Amino acid sequence: MTSGKEDYLKAIYIISEDHELVSNKELSDILHVSPPSVSEMIMKLQKEGYVDYTAYKGSKMTRKGRREAGKLFRFHALWEVFLSLIHISEPTRL
C-alpha cells in the first residue's frame, strides 16, 4: 500500500469517528490536496474495497478499510515507541 493511500485511510478513519460519511472537501482540507486528487484516490480506495463512496454524500469505511486503518495506527504507534527507546538508550556524547 502506498503512503498516499495510508494517509487517506487514516484521515477517513479519524473523521469518521465524528460522523460516518466523510466528504471529499473534508479530506481535501485535512490532507492539503486538490479536490480532483481526493476524487481520484477515493475511486482507487473504493475499487480496492476500503471505502464505499456515494456521489455528493461522501465516503464511509468498509470493514476492510477500518481493519487496515487500525493496523496502520498500531504499526505507527509501535514505531514511535521503538524510536523513542532508541533515543533514550543512546549514550550521551561529550
Salt bridges, closest charged atoms under 4 A:
GLU20 OE2 - LYS60 NZ 3.78
GLU26 OE2 - HIS19 NE2 2.80
ASP29 OD2 - LYS25 NZ 2.97
GLU40 OE2 - LYS44 NZ 3.64
GLU48 OE2 - LYS5 NZ 2.40
